[in-house]
């Protein structure tokens, strides 16, 4: 895939993630009876939350991958000894 297309898709996905996060934050503020912050602050919070979600998913994804590899290797060792 062309690099320009990849970059464009990545920007589009990031924009959608931030928009969805912003909607969730607005809903949360409204549900808690709090005043919704100014648009600029809400945008910054949304970007921060989306970035943090990426960090958590990346970390857990690595952990899951390591556990799958361990389980596979453990299972592979049992086959060879039996």
C-alpha positions, 0 to 999 in steps of 0.5 A: 500500500502506498505510504501516503494512503497509509498516512491518510488512513491513519489520520482518518482513524485517529480523527474518528477515535478522538471524535468518539472519545469526545462524545463519550466524555461529553456523555460522561460529564452530562451523566455526572451533572458536571459542566462540559468543558470548553471545546479545546479542553475537551479535544485535549482530554479526548486525545489524551484518553485515546493515546492512553487507550492505545498504550494499554492495548499495546501493553496488554497485547504484548502480554497476551502474545507472550502468554500464547507463546509460553502456552504453545512452547509448553504444549510443544514440550509435552508432545515430545516427551510422551 
